[in-house]
Amino acid sequence: MKTTIDIPEKILSEVLLYSKMKSKKDAIITAMEEYVQKKKMEKFASKLGTLENLISSAELQKLRRKA
């Protein structure tokens, strides 16, 4: 999809520098993919510790001894 946007030169230069991409398009796509991945990981991490049906450490040890 083609889109025209005004990206400040300073941030675009930094994205190009840190992404080590040769084109602006590739640098922006990489930055967007990394942003989405970060948000997915944040969402996943926020759910950690909220699952009630996980077995306890003691139960896991008991199962390992039986195997």
VENMOGI-V969382 format. One record per backbone hydrogen bond with DSSP energy under -0.5 kcal/mol. CO is the residue of the C=O (numbers start at 1). NH is the residue of the N-H. Records with the same first field share a line. If there is no record, write none. Layout:
# VENMOGI-V969382
CO = NH, NH
This chain:
# VENMOGI-V969382
3 = 5
5 = 7
6 = 8
8 = 12
9 = 13
10 = 14
11 = 15
12 = 16
13 = 17
14 = 18
15 = 19
16 = 20
23 = 27
24 = 28
25 = 29
26 = 30
27 = 31
28 = 32
29 = 33
30 = 34
31 = 35
32 = 36
33 = 37
34 = 38
35 = 39
36 = 40
37 = 41
38 = 42
39 = 43
40 = 44
41 = 45
42 = 46
43 = 47
44 = 47, 48
45 = 48
47 = 50
50 = 52
56 = 60
57 = 61
58 = 62
59 = 63
60 = 64
61 = 65
62 = 66
63 = 67
